[in-house]
Amino acid sequence: MAALGGRFASRRSMNIRVDMTIEEELRALADKYAKTLKGKIDARMNEMESDDHSHYLVYQVLGVTDEEGRLIDSYQNKGRFLYKYAGSFLEEATKVCFLRTFPGSGSLKILNTEGLRPKTFEIDCLEGINAIEIKWRDATTDGDHITKEHTRIKVISDAGYKPIRVMFYYPNRAQAQRIQQTLETLYSGIGGEYHYGDNAWNYVRDRTNIDLFQILNTIARENKAKNGN
């Protein structure tokens, strides 16, 4: 592992499934995540059967029935798992595309040279000097997020890499959008790139020659047909 001013902490790579086409590998990855998600949700729903529901009293005071309260709690828990695994799946699927085209790419942790916390920052996918952060969506409205991200991309830039943010789904709320607009300005100001929405999908396709969007759409259509939607 090469050294650059002592900034390297650790590097992780993923195995490439050379026995599969890229579509087969992404299908297998989607199936793995779908099964894991279902298992987590089923386990949590079973746990909730024995939960204390005394808080429904407050729901009732606010005009929410017991049945509505049960459904709200149920879908809130399902949503937490869904958002977590949707993001993890899309990040890993994107990494698979880059690994297919750039076998030397992988995740990298670099030391924080701007402060004590956190000790390291992780680059999701390092392809050449391109330090790519992969986000499926970012709906944060926390102003501190800007400071943390500014520190992160400065550390990455100082280490000799080009910070690139790839975010597939832009937030809907005005405050969250303002945060993203500020981040876009920060990336541009430091010589980096910021791609979101269609541009994010196009960036992955143009860099890897793999149309991740099209492959995922094909899998989604098949699942919808299978589920009768």
C-alpha positions as CSV (number, residue, x, y, z in Angstrom):
1,M,0.0,0.0,0.0
2,A,1.5,3.3,-1.1
3,A,2.0,6.1,1.4
4,L,1.3,9.8,0.9
5,G,2.5,11.9,3.8
6,G,1.4,9.2,6.2
7,R,-2.3,9.9,5.3
8,F,-3.3,6.4,4.4
9,A,-5.1,4.5,7.1
10,S,-6.5,1.4,5.4
11,R,-7.9,0.2,2.1
12,R,-10.7,-2.2,1.4
13,S,-11.6,-3.8,-1.9
14,M,-14.4,-6.1,-3.0
15,N,-14.2,-9.4,-4.9
16,I,-15.1,-9.3,-8.6
17,R,-17.4,-12.1,-9.7
18,V,-15.6,-13.0,-12.9
19,D,-17.9,-16.0,-13.2
20,M,-20.8,-13.7,-13.7
21,T,-21.8,-11.0,-16.2
22,I,-22.3,-7.6,-14.6
23,E,-26.1,-8.0,-14.8
24,E,-26.0,-11.4,-13.1
25,E,-23.8,-10.0,-10.4
26,L,-26.1,-7.1,-9.7
27,R,-29.1,-9.4,-9.7
28,A,-27.4,-11.6,-7.2
29,L,-26.6,-8.5,-5.1
30,A,-30.1,-7.3,-5.2
31,D,-31.4,-10.7,-4.2
32,K,-29.0,-10.8,-1.3
33,Y,-30.1,-7.4,0.0
34,A,-33.8,-8.2,-0.6
35,K,-33.6,-11.4,1.5
36,T,-31.7,-9.6,4.3
37,L,-34.2,-6.8,4.3
38,K,-37.1,-9.2,4.5
39,G,-35.5,-11.1,7.4
40,K,-34.8,-7.9,9.4
41,I,-38.3,-6.6,8.9
42,D,-39.9,-10.0,9.7
43,A,-37.9,-10.2,12.9
44,R,-38.8,-6.7,14.0
45,M,-42.5,-7.2,13.3
46,N,-42.4,-10.4,15.5
47,E,-40.7,-8.3,18.2
48,M,-43.3,-5.6,18.0
49,E,-46.0,-8.1,18.8
50,S,-44.9,-8.2,22.4
51,D,-44.1,-4.4,22.6
52,D,-45.7,-2.2,25.3
53,H,-48.5,-0.2,23.5
54,S,-49.4,2.0,26.4
55,H,-48.2,5.0,24.3
56,Y,-51.3,4.5,22.1
57,L,-53.1,6.6,24.8
58,V,-51.4,9.7,23.5
59,Y,-52.2,8.7,20.0
60,Q,-55.8,8.5,20.9
61,V,-55.7,11.9,22.6
62,L,-54.4,13.3,19.2
63,G,-57.2,11.6,17.3
64,V,-55.3,8.5,16.1
65,T,-56.9,5.2,16.5
66,D,-55.2,2.1,17.9
67,E,-55.2,0.5,14.4
68,E,-53.7,3.6,12.8
69,G,-51.1,3.8,15.6
70,R,-50.1,0.2,15.0
71,L,-49.7,0.8,11.3
72,I,-47.7,4.0,11.8
73,D,-45.3,2.2,14.2
74,S,-45.1,-0.7,11.9
75,Y,-44.2,1.3,8.8
76,Q,-41.9,3.6,10.7
77,N,-39.8,0.5,11.7
78,K,-40.0,-0.9,8.2
79,G,-39.0,2.4,6.8
80,R,-35.8,2.6,8.9
81,F,-34.7,-0.8,7.5
82,L,-35.7,0.0,4.0
83,Y,-33.8,3.3,3.9
84,K,-30.7,1.7,5.4
85,Y,-30.6,-1.2,3.0
86,A,-31.6,0.8,-0.1
87,G,-28.7,3.1,0.5
88,S,-26.3,0.3,1.2
89,F,-27.4,-1.7,-1.9
90,L,-27.1,1.2,-4.3
91,E,-23.6,2.1,-2.9
92,E,-22.4,-1.4,-3.3
93,A,-23.9,-1.8,-6.7
94,T,-22.1,1.4,-7.8
95,K,-18.8,0.0,-6.5
96,V,-19.4,-3.2,-8.4
97,C,-19.7,-1.2,-11.6
98,F,-16.4,0.6,-10.9
99,L,-14.6,-2.6,-10.0
100,R,-15.7,-4.2,-13.2
101,T,-14.1,-1.4,-15.2
102,F,-11.3,-0.4,-12.8
103,P,-10.3,-3.5,-10.9
104,G,-7.9,-1.5,-8.7
105,S,-10.6,0.7,-7.3
106,G,-11.9,0.3,-3.8
107,S,-12.7,2.0,-0.5
108,L,-10.0,3.9,1.3
109,K,-9.7,5.5,4.8
110,I,-7.5,8.5,5.2
111,L,-6.4,10.2,8.4
112,N,-8.1,13.4,9.3
113,T,-5.4,16.0,9.0
114,E,-7.7,18.9,10.0
115,G,-8.8,17.8,13.4
116,L,-9.2,15.0,16.0
117,R,-12.7,13.9,15.2
118,P,-13.3,11.8,13.3
119,K,-9.9,10.2,13.2
120,T,-10.4,9.1,9.6
121,F,-12.5,9.8,6.6
122,E,-13.6,7.1,4.2
123,I,-13.6,7.4,0.4
124,D,-16.3,5.1,-0.9
125,C,-14.6,4.4,-4.2
126,L,-11.1,5.5,-5.2
127,E,-10.6,5.3,-8.9
128,G,-7.3,6.8,-9.9
129,I,-7.3,10.2,-8.2
130,N,-11.1,10.4,-8.2
131,A,-12.3,10.1,-4.6
132,I,-15.9,9.2,-5.1
133,E,-18.5,9.6,-2.4
134,I,-21.7,7.6,-3.2
135,K,-25.0,8.7,-1.8
136,W,-28.4,7.2,-2.7
137,R,-30.0,10.3,-1.2
138,D,-29.2,12.9,1.5
139,A,-32.1,14.7,3.1
140,T,-30.2,16.2,6.0
141,T,-31.2,19.7,7.2
142,D,-28.4,19.9,9.8
143,G,-26.2,22.9,9.2
144,D,-23.3,21.2,10.9
145,H,-23.3,18.7,8.0
146,I,-21.8,21.5,5.8
147,T,-18.9,22.0,8.2
148,K,-18.2,18.3,8.4
149,E,-18.4,17.8,4.7
150,H,-16.1,20.8,4.1
151,T,-13.5,19.3,6.4
152,R,-13.8,15.9,4.7
153,I,-13.3,17.1,1.1
154,K,-10.5,19.4,2.2
155,V,-8.7,16.5,3.8
156,I,-9.3,14.4,0.6
157,S,-8.1,17.3,-1.6
158,D,-5.0,17.9,0.5
159,A,-4.2,14.2,0.2
160,G,-3.9,14.6,-3.6
161,Y,-7.3,13.3,-4.6
162,K,-10.3,14.9,-6.4
163,P,-13.4,14.9,-4.3
164,I,-16.5,13.7,-6.3
165,R,-20.0,13.4,-4.9
166,V,-22.4,11.1,-6.7
167,M,-26.0,11.4,-5.3
168,F,-28.7,9.6,-7.1
169,Y,-31.8,11.2,-5.5
170,Y,-32.1,14.9,-4.7
171,P,-34.0,15.8,-1.5
172,N,-37.5,17.2,-1.8
173,R,-37.6,19.7,1.1
174,A,-36.4,23.2,0.6
175,Q,-34.0,23.3,3.6
176,A,-32.4,20.0,2.6
177,Q,-32.0,21.3,-1.0
178,R,-30.3,24.5,0.3
179,I,-27.8,22.2,2.2
180,Q,-27.1,20.4,-1.0
181,Q,-26.7,23.6,-3.0
182,T,-24.1,24.7,-0.5
183,L,-22.3,21.4,-0.7
184,E,-22.2,21.7,-4.5
185,T,-20.6,25.1,-4.2
186,L,-18.0,23.6,-1.8
187,Y,-17.1,20.8,-4.2
188,S,-16.8,23.2,-7.1
189,G,-14.7,25.6,-5.1
190,I,-12.1,23.0,-4.2
191,G,-11.9,21.7,-7.7
192,G,-14.2,18.7,-7.2
193,E,-17.4,17.5,-8.9
194,Y,-20.9,17.1,-7.7
195,H,-23.4,14.9,-9.7
196,Y,-27.0,14.3,-8.7
197,G,-30.2,12.9,-10.2
198,D,-29.8,12.0,-13.9
199,N,-26.3,13.3,-13.9
200,A,-25.3,10.8,-11.2
201,W,-26.6,7.9,-13.2
202,N,-24.9,9.3,-16.3
203,Y,-21.6,9.7,-14.5
204,V,-21.5,6.1,-13.5
205,R,-22.5,5.0,-17.0
206,D,-19.9,7.3,-18.7
207,R,-17.1,6.3,-16.4
208,T,-17.7,2.6,-16.3
209,N,-19.5,1.9,-19.6
210,I,-22.2,0.1,-17.5
211,D,-25.7,1.4,-17.5
212,L,-26.6,0.8,-13.8
213,F,-29.9,2.7,-14.2
214,Q,-31.1,0.5,-17.0
215,I,-30.1,-2.7,-15.2
216,L,-31.9,-1.7,-12.0
217,N,-35.0,-0.6,-14.0
218,T,-35.1,-4.1,-15.7
219,I,-34.9,-5.8,-12.3
220,A,-37.6,-3.5,-10.9
221,R,-40.0,-4.1,-13.8
222,E,-39.6,-7.8,-13.4
223,N,-40.3,-7.6,-9.6
224,K,-43.4,-5.5,-10.2
225,A,-44.7,-7.9,-12.8
226,K,-44.0,-10.8,-10.4
227,N,-45.8,-9.1,-7.6
228,G,-48.7,-8.2,-9.8
229,N,-48.2,-4.4,-9.6
